[in-house]
């Protein structure tokens, strides 16, 4: 399997070239085009999780609490090579992270696709998620193989060895060697609020960190009031 990212960085399109009978799972709605020999099957996330009831409960948990779709689509190249293309819903870049055993923690809306050699599940942030202003759930990718991620704006890849502060709305993903805590952006709650930053993530450890150059929530808050009423 080879994934090529085209039209970077603003209007990216990912072309996934599949070998005969090779497959990839993608978020519902991510597909743009595919060759005629690609078979598509919709299923609840993580078909290896156990029985149908258990899979449905996990899928509903993601949909209700994580802001994700209940189903993923599986694309399989039947009997000969084929390709399928994916694109994010927002304008921005995409990147391929190669999982090699170390789990990757992904901000929910940044996950696009992965093969069946990668297991996708959710990770509860605990009560600190309430104060971050972001999703209560992250996605974790474990196993071996490529994971396709998207971002709003450009993606910066950081090989962290130490500590870095990241705004909550700019986090895309990080490897499991990195941990985070939620802290005030500046000293004192009032000054933190007036700075326009509020709460931020203190990322600590050693591993790979992906951040996006634009904040979807801030963009929506800025553009939304300027749109004409329906």
Secondary structure, 3 states (H helix, E strand, C coil): CEEEEECCCCECEEEEEECCCCEEEEECCCEEEECCCEEEEEEECCCCCCCHHHHHHHHHHHHHHHCCCCEEEEEEECCCCEEEEECCCCCECEEEEEEECCCEEEEHHHEEEECCCEEEEEEECCCHHHHHCCCCEEEEEEEEEEEEEECCECEEEEEEEEEEEEEHHHEEEEECCEEEEEEECCCCHHHHHHCCCCEEEEEEEEEEEEEECCCHHHHHHHHHCCCCCC
